Amino acid sequence: MKKRCSWVDLKSDIYVKYHDEEWGVPKYDDRDLFELLVLESFQAGLAWITVLKKREAFREAFDNFDVLKVVNYKEEKINELLNNEKIIRSRGKINASINNAKIFILIQREFGSFSNYIWSFTNKKVVKNNTNNIPVSTELSDIISKDLKKRGMKYVGTVIIYSYLQAIGVVDDHEIDCFRY
């Protein structure tokens, strides 16, 4: 039996798969980075497993997280999303996703890609923590959160951004005794 991080619910195949194959793995594709940014913002106040279970429905509802489509969502699409029982229905989070798509595109234009932007904070290096005491935020997430807020993004507080950095592999927080460490 592989030893995994203590937060993984071993009874949940979707959680185990996420931990083993995705969490902490560096991502550079802007579509993937946008997807996880949206999902992390929807996770605010909820358990991550709730989002993971609805991930495929989110992909379908949000046009596979095509930022150029999401940025153009109008009231009809917002109402469609609010009526979609397969996703988390929050007008504030939906509106934030549309708003954040606009900022995401501006960042892409400024830096050549969102990937260039997000990885610039660590000089394209993965931050590897050597502890089993995983923080909920750090100076790095504080800096990125502050910058994204200054640019106009919503639902990008330091705790959400730290989870995001873990999800996209900028931060590798696998516990010392985890097989992924």
Buried (B, 14 or more C-beta within 10 A) or exposed (E): EEEBBEEBEEEBEEBBEBBBEBBBEEBBEBEBBBBBBBBBBBBBEEEBBEBBBBBEBBBEBBBEBBBEEBBEBEEEBBEEBEEBEEBBBBEEBBBBBBBBBBBBBEBBEEBEBBBBBBBEBBEEEBBEBEEBEBEEBBEBBBEBBBBBBEBEBBBBBBBBBBBBBBBBBBBBBBBEEBEBB
